[in-house]
Amino acid sequence: MVISWKTPELSISTKIINPSPTEVLTIMLRRTFPSPEALRRLPFGLADVALILGTLVLLGLIARVGADTLISFVPPDVVPSVSLDPVNLPYYAGRSTLRMFIALFFSTLFTLIYGYIAAKSRRAEQVLIPLLDILQSVPVLGFLSITVTGFIALFPGSLLGLEAASIFAIFTSQVWNMTFSFYQSLRTVPPELDEAARLYRLSGWQRFTKLEVPSAMIGLLWNAMMSFGGGWFFVAASEAISVLNRNYTLPGLGSYVAAAIAKEDLPALGWALLTIAVVILLVDQLFWRPLIAWADKFRLETSAAAEVPESWLLDLIKTARLPSLMAQALTPLGEAINRLLSSLTPPRPIQNLDENEQVLSDRLYNFVLLIVIGALLITGLHFILTTVGLAEVIKALLLGLLTLVRVSVLLVVATVIWTPIGVAIGFNPKLARLLQPVVQFLASFPANFIFPFATLFFIRANISIDFGSILLMSLGAQWYILFNSIAGAISIPTDLREMAKDVGLHGWKLWQKLIIPGIFSSWVTGGVTASGGAWNASIVSEIVSWGQTTLTATGLGAYIAQATEAGDWPRITLGIGMMSLYVVGFNRLFWRRLYHLAETKYHL
């Protein structure tokens, strides 16, 4: 009897006379199963097993936590409650973290669309950027006052409506900073890269994916981290909702802290602080650190960084074979989508418009825009004057001036302190590895979680909340300047830094010739968002409480918070409108001029 078998490596023909059943089985197994050498070449290894198990665990946790968003909700008869038992904290942390990531997903989507349109269309920019200023100035409580009833009505009898309202509130605390960053990055794309894209006649889609998003990636990523941390700041307001004389509670870390503050339960508050610290560290290691290491390839420079960021999770993903196999399998589909989108967005020809026609068109557009704005202002003024009166308007105006002073002091102090620190972190990889986790933790840690301790300190030290509120506002807003300074410093090419060192630039000369031009655009973005964040934070910083003790500062933030809790729509509208007026006016008179300076002079 002759038995033959073939493998990819060799062909064997063996002559066996009267083989036994065991020999036949052995030969058949050799034909059926790969050799040890082939087994070692299998497309899966320990890294793949770890990734598969980790993915399955993550999906299981999401399914377990997300399932409870569909339970019955019929206020006031059937409503969720929060227990102060620390055993429930991991579950509450999962609920809050899931809301944060859903909000981050929609914030990123909104950023890419809104920022692109604003940067590419001059006429759209005239509407979208002032509108972005207004939306940034509207406090989270203002959005909740308007949307919570609508979301609950959208999903009658289900907790999903209240969940959607909470996620939307977190979204409004994250998205504006990211959008400003992406818009400013698109406006300051390096001229030589822009010219190269024109010469190669890249389609709109190719330009977006190959040039614009990569050039904005580092700044967008750092601002996304900052926005994620800012979302934690407002998670308590979005989970323990008190608007229009109604109280709604969603299970989560924010509502747990609110319940602990109401009951003056210091041990429960301590457990909550420990839990949020663990969550921040896990999110940093499993999400932000890999993204930072991955985004280092988007540095716009000719020489590589001396030391690149590292991430054990990114190394694990690179070691695994499954991601590359999936990428290979999806490559034809991705190429087909790219070809389709490229065909739909052909390169725009350079149009030489008649200057007189352009001026006439611009004047007509501005005239229509002014009519719309005037009609909205007249409607708002009519509503306010017929409901609260001129005296109340003057009162809100003066309260806004006091809050403006606090915001201005905060911006000056934060710039002086955090800009040099941000540059040092961005320039020194070793220092970045040491301090980045600390900075990320401090920025992500919800400052209002420690407001109760600050309130106790202010009471016992006899410190006026009128001054103490500046410190409370800075705990949430100062990080915008630090993170944008870091992003700006990282974006300065290594070869320029080496050249500055070779020619002997140091001290103020180095700042004047390299650092300020290099980080100016990022700093302006940080200043704009820090300003808006400070105005928004004034809502929770100018009125703080511990148990039955409440400290209230004199300012527009406290005015809006009190009107929102009481459900006083005329004063809510007046407060939000006045805050929007201050923010937009300050941005128009100050920040927009700095933006123009960044676009025309101070950029690399």
C-alpha positions as CSV (number, residue, x, y, z in Angstrom):
1,M,0.0,0.0,0.0
2,V,1.4,3.4,-1.0
3,I,0.3,6.4,1.0
4,S,1.1,10.0,-0.2
5,W,0.5,13.4,1.2
6,K,1.5,16.9,0.4
7,T,2.1,20.1,2.4
8,P,2.9,23.5,1.1
9,E,6.6,22.8,2.0
10,L,7.1,19.3,0.8
11,S,5.6,16.3,-1.0
12,I,6.1,12.9,0.6
13,S,5.4,9.5,-0.8
14,T,5.8,6.6,1.6
15,K,5.4,2.9,0.8
16,I,3.9,0.9,3.7
17,I,3.1,-2.8,3.3
18,N,0.0,-3.8,5.2
19,P,-0.2,-0.7,7.5
20,S,-1.8,-1.0,10.8
21,P,-4.8,1.2,11.7
22,T,-2.6,3.3,14.0
23,E,-0.2,4.0,11.1
24,V,-3.0,4.9,8.8
25,L,-4.5,7.3,11.5
26,T,-1.1,8.9,12.0
27,I,-0.6,9.5,8.3
28,M,-4.1,11.0,8.0
29,L,-3.6,13.3,10.9
30,R,-0.4,14.6,9.3
31,R,-2.4,15.3,6.2
32,T,-5.2,17.0,8.2
33,F,-3.4,19.2,10.8
34,P,-0.5,21.6,10.2
35,S,3.0,20.8,11.3
36,P,4.6,22.5,14.4
37,E,6.4,24.9,12.1
38,A,3.1,25.8,10.4
39,L,1.5,26.2,13.8
40,R,4.1,28.7,14.8
41,R,3.1,30.7,11.7
42,L,-0.5,30.9,12.7
43,P,-2.0,34.4,12.5
44,F,-2.8,34.5,16.2
45,G,-0.6,34.9,19.2
46,L,-0.8,35.7,22.9
47,A,-1.3,39.4,22.0
48,D,-4.3,38.5,19.9
49,V,-5.7,36.4,22.7
50,A,-5.3,39.3,25.1
51,L,-7.0,41.7,22.7
52,I,-9.9,39.3,22.0
53,L,-10.5,38.7,25.7
54,G,-10.2,42.4,26.5
55,T,-12.6,43.3,23.7
56,L,-15.1,40.7,24.9
57,V,-14.9,42.0,28.5
58,L,-15.4,45.6,27.3
59,L,-18.4,44.7,25.2
60,G,-19.8,42.7,28.2
61,L,-19.4,45.7,30.5
62,I,-21.0,48.0,28.0
63,A,-24.0,45.7,27.5
64,R,-24.4,45.3,31.3
65,V,-24.3,49.0,32.0
66,G,-26.2,50.1,28.9
67,A,-29.1,47.7,29.5
68,D,-30.2,49.7,32.5
69,T,-30.8,52.8,30.3
70,L,-34.0,51.2,29.0
71,I,-35.8,50.6,32.3
72,S,-39.1,52.2,33.1
73,F,-39.2,55.9,34.0
74,V,-42.6,57.5,34.9
75,P,-42.0,60.5,37.2
76,P,-42.9,61.0,39.9
77,D,-44.1,57.5,40.5
78,V,-41.3,55.4,39.0
79,V,-37.9,57.1,39.2
80,P,-34.3,55.8,39.7
81,S,-32.6,56.3,43.1
82,V,-29.0,56.5,44.3
83,S,-27.7,54.5,47.2
84,L,-24.7,55.7,49.2
85,D,-23.4,52.2,49.7
86,P,-19.8,52.2,48.3
87,V,-20.5,48.7,46.8
88,N,-22.5,50.4,44.1
89,L,-19.7,52.8,43.1
90,P,-18.1,50.6,40.3
91,Y,-21.6,50.3,38.7
92,Y,-22.2,54.1,39.0
93,A,-18.7,54.7,37.6
94,G,-19.5,52.5,34.6
95,R,-22.8,54.4,33.9
96,S,-21.0,57.8,34.1
97,T,-18.0,56.7,32.0
98,L,-20.3,55.3,29.3
99,R,-22.2,58.7,29.1
100,M,-18.9,60.5,28.8
101,F,-17.7,58.4,25.9
102,I,-21.0,58.6,24.0
103,A,-20.8,62.4,24.4
104,L,-17.2,62.4,23.2
105,F,-18.1,60.5,20.1
106,F,-20.8,63.0,19.1
107,S,-18.5,65.9,20.1
108,T,-15.9,64.6,17.7
109,L,-18.4,64.2,14.9
110,F,-19.8,67.7,15.5
111,T,-16.2,69.1,15.6
112,L,-15.2,67.7,12.2
113,I,-18.3,68.8,10.4
114,Y,-18.9,72.2,12.1
115,G,-15.2,73.2,12.2
116,Y,-14.7,72.3,8.6
117,I,-17.6,74.3,7.3
118,A,-16.6,77.3,9.4
119,A,-13.0,77.2,8.2
120,K,-13.8,76.6,4.5
121,S,-16.7,79.1,3.9
122,R,-16.1,82.7,4.7
123,R,-19.9,83.4,4.8
124,A,-20.6,80.4,6.9
125,E,-17.8,81.6,9.3
126,Q,-19.6,84.9,9.8
127,V,-22.5,83.0,11.3
128,L,-21.0,79.8,12.7
129,I,-18.2,81.3,14.8
130,P,-20.3,84.0,16.6
131,L,-22.9,81.2,17.1
132,L,-20.2,79.0,18.6
133,D,-19.3,81.9,20.9
134,I,-22.9,82.1,22.0
135,L,-23.3,78.3,22.4
136,Q,-20.1,78.2,24.4
137,S,-21.4,80.9,26.8
138,V,-24.7,79.1,27.4
139,P,-24.2,77.2,30.7
140,V,-24.9,73.5,31.0
141,L,-27.9,74.3,33.3
142,G,-29.3,76.5,30.5
143,F,-29.2,73.6,28.0
144,L,-30.8,71.3,30.6
145,S,-33.6,73.8,31.3
146,I,-34.5,73.8,27.6
147,T,-33.9,70.2,26.6
148,V,-34.6,67.9,29.6
149,T,-38.4,68.1,29.2
150,G,-38.2,67.5,25.4
151,F,-35.9,64.5,25.8
152,I,-38.2,62.9,28.4
153,A,-41.2,63.5,26.1
154,L,-39.3,62.0,23.2
155,F,-39.0,58.6,25.0
156,P,-42.1,58.4,27.1
157,G,-42.0,55.8,29.9
158,S,-38.3,55.1,29.4
159,L,-35.2,56.2,31.2
160,L,-33.6,56.7,27.8
161,G,-35.0,60.2,27.5
162,L,-33.3,61.3,30.8
163,E,-30.1,59.6,29.7
164,A,-30.2,61.4,26.4
165,A,-30.7,64.7,28.2
166,S,-27.7,63.9,30.5
167,I,-25.5,62.9,27.5
168,F,-26.5,66.1,25.7
169,A,-25.5,68.2,28.7
170,I,-22.1,66.5,28.8
171,F,-21.8,67.0,25.1
172,T,-22.3,70.7,25.5
173,S,-19.5,70.8,28.1
174,Q,-17.0,69.0,25.7
175,V,-17.7,70.1,22.1
176,W,-17.0,73.8,22.0
177,N,-13.3,73.5,23.0
178,M,-12.7,70.8,20.4
179,T,-14.5,72.7,17.7
180,F,-12.4,75.9,18.3
181,S,-9.2,73.8,18.2
182,F,-10.1,72.1,14.9
183,Y,-11.3,75.4,13.3
184,Q,-8.1,77.2,14.2
185,S,-5.9,74.3,13.0
186,L,-7.6,74.4,9.6
187,R,-7.0,78.1,9.3
188,T,-3.3,77.8,10.1
189,V,-2.3,74.8,7.9
190,P,1.3,75.3,6.8
191,P,1.4,77.2,3.5
192,E,3.9,74.8,1.8
193,L,1.6,71.8,2.6
194,D,-1.4,73.7,1.3
195,E,0.5,74.5,-1.9
196,A,1.5,70.9,-2.3
197,A,-2.1,69.8,-2.0
198,R,-3.1,72.2,-4.7
199,L,-0.3,71.1,-7.0
200,Y,-1.2,67.4,-6.6
201,R,-4.9,68.4,-7.2
202,L,-6.1,66.5,-4.2
203,S,-9.9,66.1,-4.0
204,G,-11.7,67.6,-1.1
205,W,-11.9,64.3,0.7
206,Q,-8.2,63.5,0.1
207,R,-7.2,66.9,1.3
208,F,-9.4,66.4,4.4
209,T,-8.0,63.0,5.3
210,K,-4.4,63.4,4.1
211,L,-3.6,67.0,5.1
212,E,-6.2,68.8,7.3
213,V,-7.1,66.2,9.9
214,P,-3.5,65.0,10.3
215,S,-2.2,68.6,10.7
216,A,-4.9,69.2,13.4
217,M,-4.6,65.9,15.1
218,I,-2.2,66.7,18.0
219,G,-4.1,69.9,19.0
220,L,-7.4,68.2,18.6
221,L,-6.3,65.2,20.7
222,W,-5.1,67.3,23.6
223,N,-8.2,69.4,23.5
224,A,-10.3,66.3,23.4
225,M,-8.6,65.2,26.6
226,M,-9.3,68.5,28.1
227,S,-12.9,68.4,27.0
228,F,-13.3,65.0,28.5
229,G,-12.0,66.3,31.8
230,G,-14.3,69.3,31.5
231,G,-17.2,66.8,31.0
232,W,-16.4,65.3,34.5
233,F,-16.7,68.8,35.9
234,F,-20.4,69.0,34.9
235,V,-21.3,65.3,35.4
236,A,-22.9,66.1,38.7
237,A,-25.2,68.7,37.2
238,S,-26.1,66.3,34.3
239,E,-26.9,63.4,36.6
240,A,-28.5,65.1,39.6
241,I,-30.7,67.5,37.6
242,S,-32.6,70.3,39.4
243,V,-34.4,72.5,36.9
244,L,-37.8,74.1,36.7
245,N,-38.7,73.1,40.3
246,R,-38.2,69.4,39.4
247,N,-35.5,67.0,40.5
248,Y,-34.3,64.1,38.3
249,T,-31.6,61.7,39.3
250,L,-29.6,59.3,37.2
251,P,-27.4,56.6,38.7
252,G,-23.8,57.7,38.4
253,L,-20.8,59.2,40.1
254,G,-22.2,62.7,39.8
255,S,-25.5,61.9,41.5
256,Y,-23.7,59.9,44.1
257,V,-21.6,62.9,45.0
258,A,-24.6,65.2,45.0
259,A,-26.4,62.8,47.4
260,A,-23.3,62.6,49.7
261,I,-23.1,66.4,49.8
262,A,-26.8,66.7,50.7
263,K,-26.4,64.2,53.6
264,E,-23.0,65.6,54.7
265,D,-21.6,62.1,54.4
266,L,-17.8,62.6,54.3
267,P,-16.9,58.9,54.1
268,A,-19.2,58.4,51.0
269,L,-17.6,61.5,49.4
270,G,-14.1,60.0,50.1
271,W,-15.1,56.7,48.4
272,A,-16.4,58.7,45.4
273,L,-13.2,60.6,45.1
274,L,-11.2,57.4,45.2
275,T,-13.4,55.9,42.5
276,I,-13.1,58.8,40.2
277,A,-9.4,58.7,40.6
278,V,-9.3,55.0,39.6
279,V,-11.5,55.7,36.6
280,I,-9.3,58.6,35.4
281,L,-6.2,56.5,35.6
282,L,-7.8,53.6,33.8
283,V,-9.1,55.8,31.0
284,D,-5.7,57.4,30.7
285,Q,-3.9,54.1,30.3
286,L,-6.5,52.3,28.1
287,F,-7.6,55.2,25.9
288,W,-5.7,58.5,26.0
289,R,-2.1,57.2,26.4
290,P,-2.4,54.9,23.3
291,L,-3.9,57.8,21.3
292,I,-1.1,60.2,22.3
293,A,1.6,57.6,21.2
294,W,-0.3,56.9,18.0
295,A,-0.7,60.6,17.1
296,D,3.0,61.3,17.4
297,K,3.3,60.3,13.7
298,F,1.4,63.4,12.8
299,R,4.1,65.8,13.9
300,L,4.8,68.2,11.0
301,E,8.5,68.1,10.9
302,T,11.4,66.7,8.8
303,S,13.3,65.2,11.7
304,A,11.9,62.6,14.1
305,A,11.3,63.4,17.8
306,A,14.2,62.5,20.0
307,E,12.0,60.4,22.2
308,V,8.5,59.3,21.2
309,P,5.6,58.8,23.6
310,E,5.1,55.2,24.6
311,S,2.0,53.1,25.4
312,W,2.0,49.4,26.5
313,L,-1.5,49.0,25.0
314,L,-0.4,50.4,21.6
315,D,2.6,48.1,21.7
316,L,0.3,45.2,22.4
317,I,-2.0,46.2,19.4
318,K,1.0,46.5,17.1
319,T,2.3,43.1,18.3
320,A,-1.0,41.4,17.6
321,R,-1.7,40.1,14.1
322,L,-5.5,40.3,14.2
323,P,-5.7,44.1,13.7
324,S,-3.5,44.0,10.6
325,L,-5.5,41.1,9.2
326,M,-8.7,43.0,9.8
327,A,-7.2,46.0,8.2
328,Q,-6.1,44.0,5.1
329,A,-9.6,42.5,4.9
330,L,-11.2,45.9,5.0
331,T,-8.8,47.6,2.7
332,P,-10.8,47.1,-0.5
333,L,-13.9,48.5,1.2
334,G,-12.0,51.5,2.5
335,E,-10.5,52.2,-0.9
336,A,-13.9,52.0,-2.6
337,I,-15.3,54.5,-0.1
338,N,-12.3,56.8,-0.6
339,R,-12.8,56.6,-4.4
340,L,-16.5,57.4,-4.1
341,L,-16.0,60.4,-1.7
342,S,-13.1,61.7,-3.8
343,S,-15.3,61.6,-6.9
344,L,-18.0,63.5,-5.1
345,T,-15.5,66.2,-3.9
346,P,-13.3,67.0,-7.0
347,P,-10.6,69.7,-6.7
348,R,-12.0,73.1,-6.8
349,P,-10.8,75.3,-9.6
350,I,-9.4,78.7,-8.7
351,Q,-12.1,81.2,-9.4
352,N,-11.3,84.8,-10.3
353,L,-14.5,86.6,-9.2
354,D,-15.2,90.1,-10.3
355,E,-14.3,92.3,-7.3
356,N,-17.4,94.6,-7.7
357,E,-19.7,91.5,-7.8
358,Q,-18.0,90.1,-4.7
359,V,-18.4,93.4,-2.8
360,L,-22.1,93.6,-3.8
361,S,-22.7,90.0,-2.8
362,D,-21.0,90.5,0.5
363,R,-23.0,93.6,1.3
364,L,-26.3,91.9,0.4
365,Y,-25.4,88.9,2.6
366,N,-24.4,91.1,5.5
367,F,-27.6,93.1,5.2
368,V,-29.7,90.0,5.4
369,L,-27.7,88.7,8.3
370,L,-28.1,92.0,10.2
371,I,-31.8,91.9,9.7
372,V,-32.0,88.4,11.1
373,I,-29.8,89.3,14.1
374,G,-31.8,92.5,14.7
375,A,-35.1,90.6,14.6
376,L,-33.8,88.1,17.2
377,L,-32.5,90.9,19.4
378,I,-35.8,92.8,19.3
379,T,-37.7,89.7,20.1
380,G,-35.5,88.9,23.0
381,L,-35.5,92.5,24.4
382,H,-39.3,92.6,24.1
383,F,-39.6,89.4,26.0
384,I,-37.3,90.5,28.7
385,L,-38.6,94.1,29.1
386,T,-42.2,92.9,29.3
387,T,-41.5,90.2,31.9
388,V,-38.7,91.5,34.2
389,G,-38.3,95.2,33.4
390,L,-35.3,97.5,32.7
391,A,-34.1,97.5,36.3
392,E,-33.6,93.8,36.2
393,V,-31.6,94.1,33.0
394,I,-29.3,96.7,34.6
395,K,-28.9,94.4,37.6
396,A,-27.9,91.5,35.4
397,L,-25.5,93.8,33.5
398,L,-23.7,94.8,36.7
399,L,-23.6,91.2,38.0
400,G,-22.0,90.3,34.6
401,L,-19.3,92.9,35.2
402,L,-18.3,91.3,38.5
403,T,-18.1,87.9,36.9
404,L,-16.1,89.4,34.0
405,V,-13.5,90.7,36.5
406,R,-13.2,87.2,38.0
407,V,-12.8,85.6,34.6
408,S,-10.1,88.2,33.6
409,V,-8.1,87.7,36.8
410,L,-8.3,83.9,36.2
411,L,-7.0,84.1,32.6
412,V,-4.1,86.4,33.5
413,V,-2.9,84.2,36.5
414,A,-3.4,81.0,34.6
415,T,-1.4,82.3,31.6
416,V,1.5,83.4,33.7
417,I,1.6,80.1,35.7
418,W,0.7,77.4,33.2
419,T,2.1,78.6,29.9
420,P,5.8,78.1,30.9
421,I,4.9,74.8,32.5
422,G,3.1,73.6,29.3
423,V,6.0,74.6,27.1
424,A,8.4,72.8,29.4
425,I,6.3,69.6,29.2
426,G,6.0,69.8,25.5
427,F,9.7,70.4,24.9
428,N,11.0,67.7,27.3
429,P,9.9,64.2,26.6
430,K,11.3,62.9,29.9
431,L,9.4,65.6,31.8
432,A,6.3,64.8,29.7
433,R,6.4,61.2,30.6
434,L,6.7,62.1,34.3
435,L,4.1,64.9,34.4
436,Q,1.6,64.0,31.7
437,P,-0.2,61.5,33.9
438,V,-0.3,64.0,36.7
439,V,-1.6,66.8,34.4
440,Q,-4.1,64.5,32.8
441,F,-5.3,63.4,36.3
442,L,-5.6,67.0,37.6
443,A,-7.4,68.2,34.4
444,S,-9.8,65.2,34.4
445,F,-10.5,65.2,38.1
446,P,-13.9,67.0,38.5
447,A,-13.0,70.0,40.5
448,N,-16.6,70.4,41.8
449,F,-16.2,67.1,43.6
450,I,-13.9,68.9,46.0
451,F,-16.1,72.0,46.2
452,P,-17.6,70.7,49.5
453,F,-14.1,70.6,51.1
454,A,-13.5,74.1,49.7
455,T,-16.8,75.3,51.1
456,L,-15.8,74.0,54.6
457,F,-12.5,75.7,54.2
458,F,-14.0,79.0,53.2
459,I,-16.5,78.8,56.2
460,R,-13.8,78.0,58.8
461,A,-11.2,80.4,57.4
462,N,-13.8,83.1,57.0
463,I,-13.0,83.7,53.3
464,S,-15.5,85.5,51.2
465,I,-16.9,83.4,48.4
466,D,-16.7,86.5,46.2
467,F,-12.9,85.9,46.1
468,G,-13.0,82.1,46.7
469,S,-15.1,81.6,43.6
470,I,-12.1,82.7,41.5
471,L,-10.2,79.7,42.8
472,L,-13.1,77.4,42.2
473,M,-13.6,78.6,38.7
474,S,-9.8,78.2,38.0
475,L,-10.0,74.5,39.1
476,G,-12.0,73.8,36.0
477,A,-10.9,76.4,33.5
478,Q,-7.1,76.8,33.9
479,W,-6.4,73.4,32.2
480,Y,-7.5,74.7,28.8
481,I,-4.5,77.0,28.7
482,L,-2.1,74.3,30.0
483,F,-3.2,71.7,27.5
484,N,-3.1,74.0,24.6
485,S,0.3,75.2,25.6
486,I,1.5,71.6,25.7
487,A,-0.1,70.9,22.3
488,G,1.5,74.0,20.8
489,A,4.9,73.2,22.1
490,I,4.7,69.6,20.9
491,S,3.8,70.9,17.4
492,I,6.9,73.0,17.1
493,P,9.2,71.0,14.8
494,T,12.3,69.4,16.5
495,D,14.6,70.8,13.8
496,L,13.5,74.3,14.6
497,R,14.2,73.7,18.3
498,E,17.6,72.3,17.4
499,M,18.4,75.2,15.1
500,A,17.4,77.7,17.9
501,K,19.8,75.9,20.2
502,D,22.6,75.9,17.7
503,V,22.4,79.7,17.2
504,G,22.4,80.3,20.9
505,L,18.8,81.4,21.5
506,H,17.8,81.2,25.1
507,G,15.8,83.0,27.7
508,W,13.5,85.8,26.4
509,K,15.0,85.7,23.0
510,L,14.0,82.0,22.6
511,W,10.5,82.9,23.7
512,Q,10.3,85.9,21.3
513,K,11.7,84.2,18.2
514,L,10.5,80.6,18.5
515,I,8.1,79.7,21.4
516,I,5.6,82.6,21.2
517,P,5.2,82.3,17.4
518,G,5.0,78.5,17.7
519,I,2.4,78.2,20.5
520,F,0.5,81.5,19.9
521,S,-2.3,79.9,17.8
522,S,-2.7,77.1,20.4
523,W,-2.6,79.6,23.3
524,V,-5.4,81.7,21.7
525,T,-7.5,78.6,21.4
526,G,-6.8,77.8,25.0
527,G,-7.6,81.3,26.1
528,V,-10.9,81.4,24.2
529,T,-12.1,78.1,25.6
530,A,-10.7,78.8,29.1
531,S,-12.7,82.1,29.0
532,G,-15.9,80.3,28.0
533,G,-15.2,77.5,30.5
534,A,-14.8,80.0,33.3
535,W,-18.1,81.7,32.5
536,N,-19.8,78.3,32.4
537,A,-18.1,77.3,35.6
538,S,-19.3,80.4,37.3
539,I,-22.7,78.7,37.5
540,V,-21.4,76.2,40.0
541,S,-18.6,78.2,41.5
542,E,-20.5,81.3,42.6
543,I,-23.0,79.3,44.6
544,V,-21.7,76.3,46.6
545,S,-23.2,74.4,49.5
546,W,-22.4,71.8,52.2
547,G,-25.5,70.3,53.7
548,Q,-27.7,73.1,54.8
549,T,-25.0,75.8,54.4
550,T,-24.9,77.7,51.2
551,L,-22.4,80.4,50.1
552,T,-23.4,82.7,47.3
553,A,-21.2,85.1,45.5
554,T,-22.4,88.3,43.8
555,G,-22.3,87.5,40.1
556,L,-24.1,86.5,37.0
557,G,-23.4,82.8,37.5
558,A,-25.2,82.7,40.9
559,Y,-28.0,84.7,39.3
560,I,-28.5,82.0,36.6
561,A,-28.2,79.1,39.0
562,Q,-30.9,80.5,41.3
563,A,-33.2,81.3,38.5
564,T,-32.8,77.8,37.0
565,E,-33.5,76.1,40.2
566,A,-36.6,78.2,40.7
567,G,-37.8,77.7,37.2
568,D,-37.9,81.4,36.6
569,W,-37.9,81.5,32.8
570,P,-37.7,85.3,32.3
571,R,-34.6,85.5,34.5
572,I,-33.1,82.4,33.0
573,T,-33.5,83.9,29.6
574,L,-32.1,87.3,30.8
575,G,-29.1,85.6,32.6
576,I,-28.2,83.4,29.7
577,G,-28.6,86.2,27.2
578,M,-26.5,88.6,29.3
579,M,-23.8,85.9,29.7
580,S,-23.8,85.3,25.9
581,L,-23.6,89.1,25.3
582,Y,-20.5,89.3,27.5
583,V,-18.8,86.3,26.0
584,V,-19.5,87.2,22.4
585,G,-18.5,90.8,22.9
586,F,-15.3,89.9,24.6
587,N,-14.5,87.4,21.9
588,R,-15.2,89.9,19.1
589,L,-13.2,92.7,20.7
590,F,-10.3,90.7,22.0
591,W,-9.9,87.1,21.0
592,R,-10.9,87.5,17.3
593,R,-8.1,90.0,16.9
594,L,-5.7,87.6,18.4
595,Y,-7.0,84.8,16.1
596,H,-6.3,87.1,13.1
597,L,-2.8,87.8,14.4
598,A,-2.2,84.1,14.7
599,E,-3.4,83.5,11.2
600,T,-1.4,86.3,9.6
601,K,1.8,86.5,11.7
602,Y,2.3,84.0,14.5
603,H,2.2,80.6,13.0
604,L,4.7,78.1,11.7
